[in-house]
């Protein structure tokens, strides 16, 4: 067994440990039994390696099995530690009290500006209950709280503020668990419309804070340039596409994007980064660059895009998945690619195991990459087979000229279509389970829109950057974007009719099990059957 395959199995067992602990809460006694069994197998195999008399036992297998059991135990323990930290958070213990509390802390992220309000993520360093100072050391972080306040006055990243209000536990709605959504980001408390006092600017300023502040400043300038040259909803789409900012988009337009299967276009998600990076790779290769050269340029693009989006946690995870996918393309080995994906998943869960169940974006990122790695080659072969059939049988073309023709004219188109369909097949069950929405036209709308996305980003960056320095030149350079954005809106309006999607309520988890079992079985069957060779 190769080292990469061993690492793959170890990563799988670590993820499985987190999965089972999240579902059934494994008792400590059972955990000790597994721990003892794993240690015993490791010690036995190491001791038996030097004993010639032991035969008919694959000691390497026993050793790997012992380490797999240990990684399963570590996954369970990692999840238990995370659950312990959530249950014993100092700040959350003060939730839902009738008494107002004064908190002192620093705004640690770009303010989330809405139409009539703003949300501030504040890292709390000290607390005061009423007029009595608490026992927390002033410069020690005790937690993070999400503040909802009025649209004005405006606050900035790294502002040091004092907040007086009532801590509350995030709400749990019938169709959305806001508590779990915030919990995965380490937020267990919220305060709605408290009294806020600005204490100082740029608290704990350092080189990293300076760079991040400059990035946010550049992002704000780009946003202002976009709003000067584009009117809604064009401005909303462009902000979402090049800045990853969809907070200002009206809910009715979000609903249209959802029913047409285009929400990922205006969000920093794994599917978004993976599909865009795939298009970039094929465009660069089409320009004559080697695959290894295109790989480095595409990775640089992903890093720049995520930094410009403000380094959101979802964007960072999407960037990791996108980079892993590009690396998988670079090495050109599917088996190794999937192992790298699972390793990346295990490392992300090592830092935050709550992502596995509570972050839909993480699930979509992981599944989209797996779909592209495993299912995309099959779909691409099928498209080539169809073109070959019509080229030779229907159109009467010469078989000798088929291969050069298809390579020159259709390779990029096949890749773009197959990447889109493969990602959507693997993510559809999760989307239906979480949102209860099936779009019958999603493959069509993505095929119509995705070719324009790379050009929209190119001309969007160009026009918004020029618009920072000259509003007139920015408007002139924005003309191609206006054409693309009007086309985008036309597609959304055309395919957002009520009969083009289906809403399903109370989707059972059995749907997920059956769906992914079917997808996995179909993928394995197609690879192992004669159909794969036939296509």
SULZIKA-V571312 format. One record per backbone hydrogen bond with DSSP energy under -1.0 kcal/mol. NH is the residue of the N-H (numbers start at 0). CO is the residue of the C=O. If there is no record, write none. Layout:
# SULZIKA-V571312
NH,CO
NH,CO
This chain:
# SULZIKA-V571312
5,1
6,2
7,3
8,4
9,5
10,6
11,7
12,8
13,9
14,10
15,11
16,12
17,13
18,14
19,15
20,16
21,17
22,18
23,19
30,26
31,27
32,28
33,29
34,30
35,31
36,32
37,33
38,34
39,35
40,36
41,37
42,38
43,39
44,40
45,41
46,42
47,43
48,44
50,47
53,50
58,56
61,57
62,58
63,59
64,60
65,61
66,62
67,63
68,64
69,65
70,66
71,67
72,68
73,69
74,70
75,71
76,72
77,73
78,74
79,75
80,76
81,77
82,78
83,79
84,80
85,81
86,82
87,83
88,85
92,88
93,90
94,91
95,166
100,164
101,127
102,162
103,125
104,160
105,122
106,158
107,120
111,118
112,110
113,116
117,148
118,111
119,146
121,144
122,105
123,142
124,103
125,103
127,101
128,131
129,99
131,128
133,126
139,136
141,123
144,121
145,188
146,119
147,190
148,117
157,106
158,155
159,199
160,104
161,196
162,102
163,194
164,100
167,189
172,175
177,175
178,170
180,176
181,177
182,178
183,179
184,181
185,182
186,181
189,167
190,145
192,147
194,163
196,161
198,159
199,159
202,157
209,205
210,206
211,207
212,208
213,209
214,210
215,211
216,212
217,213
218,214
219,215
220,216
221,217
222,218
223,219
224,220
225,221
226,222
227,223
228,224
229,225
233,230
234,230
236,232
237,233
238,234
239,235
240,236
241,237
242,238
244,238
253,249
254,250
255,251
256,252
257,253
258,254
259,255
260,257
261,256
264,261
265,262
266,263
268,266
272,268
273,269
274,270
275,271
276,272
277,273
278,274
279,275
280,276
281,277
282,278
283,279
284,280
285,281
286,282
287,284
288,283
293,289
294,290
295,291
296,292
297,293
298,294
299,295
300,296
301,297
302,298
303,299
304,300
305,301
306,302
307,303
308,304
309,306
310,305
315,311
316,312
317,313
318,314
319,315
320,316
321,317
322,318
323,319
324,320
325,321
326,322
327,323
328,324
329,325
330,326
331,327
336,332
337,333
338,334
339,335
340,336
341,337
342,338
343,339
344,340
345,341
346,342
347,343
348,344
349,345
350,346
351,347
354,351
355,352
357,353
358,354
362,358
363,359
364,360
365,361
366,362
367,363
368,364
369,365
370,366
371,367
372,368
373,369
374,370
375,370
378,374
379,375
380,376
381,377
382,378
383,379
384,380
385,381
386,382
387,383
388,384
389,385
390,386
391,387
392,388
394,389
396,390
404,400
405,401
406,402
407,403
408,404
409,405
413,409
414,410
415,411
416,412
417,413
418,414
419,415
420,416
421,417
422,418
423,419
424,420
425,421
426,422
427,423
430,426
431,427
432,428
433,429
434,430
435,431
437,501
439,499
444,440
445,441
446,442
447,443
448,444
449,445
451,448
452,449
455,451
456,452
457,453
458,454
459,455
460,456
461,457
462,458
463,459
464,460
465,461
466,462
469,465
473,469
474,470
475,471
476,472
478,475
481,477
482,478
483,479
484,480
485,481
486,482
487,483
488,484
489,485
490,486
491,487
492,488
493,489
494,490
499,496
500,497
501,437
503,435
510,507
512,508
513,509
514,510
515,511
516,512
517,513
518,514
519,515
520,516
521,517
522,518
523,519
524,520
525,521
526,522
527,523
528,524
533,529
534,530
